Amino acid sequence: MENVQSGEEGSQHPLSLYFIIWGLLFVLSAFSYSVDYMQIQGELRWGLIIMFMILKAGFIIWFFMHMKWERLVLITAILLPPLVLGVFILLMNIEGNSTYDLRLKYYDVEKTVPYIHPNSSH
């Protein structure tokens, strides 16, 4: 008879892989904190912070939640709905900005929210 446990030996993952991913998470966190340390402002700041956040979440899901070793059907069932939701949010943002710009162009309406520089004193 075959040894039933022999098939389970392949499911062991090297410990060094987890240390490498932990190191990558540490580096990505350092980059995220350096965005604030370098006082980057505006859309670039938020874009970088969100990019680092998504990369860290992806590494955590991919390795520490063992998604790398799951079947494609399970990966698709877990990751596809948030991706579709993100696409819908992006499309709503584009449509909302387009509507706002058209109102400013054709209705001669001033911007409703005045821009106040963050360094201005009251």
Order of alpha helices (4+ residues) and beta strands (2+ residues): alpha-alpha-alpha
